[in-house]
């Protein structure tokens, strides 16, 4: 008879990993533009400079005669944009003020696109651990 190997992680750990994986995935799965999003050209009107010298552009865009202001965009050092420069902005026509943003560019976009993978790995690991715990408990009872 073969001896049963005790699972590496407890049942509680497996469940926590599944929950964290789902939450992580939902929180960081925003790298893609929402369906129906519109790209437009905005104008940089301000720069937020952090204590570390990172520069975040703030832009305005006019949609249907209304001027909207973006939250600070991608950080860069030195500043990638100057006041008055044209910059890409993205928004959803149904909620311009709530969805207006400066989309990520270059390596920042790639790095943020990888963030949901951490959630997927946690989720898969939690499911595998949960299955191992269930199988182990069933064999112990048998």
Secondary structure, 3 states (H helix, E strand, C coil): CCCCCCCCCCHHHHHHHHHHHHHHHHHHCCCCCCCCEEEEEEEEEEEEECCCCCEEEEEEEEECCEEEECCCCCEECCCCCCCCCEEEEEEECCCHHHHCECCCCHHHHHHHHHHHHHHHHHHHHHHHHHHHHHHHHHHHHC
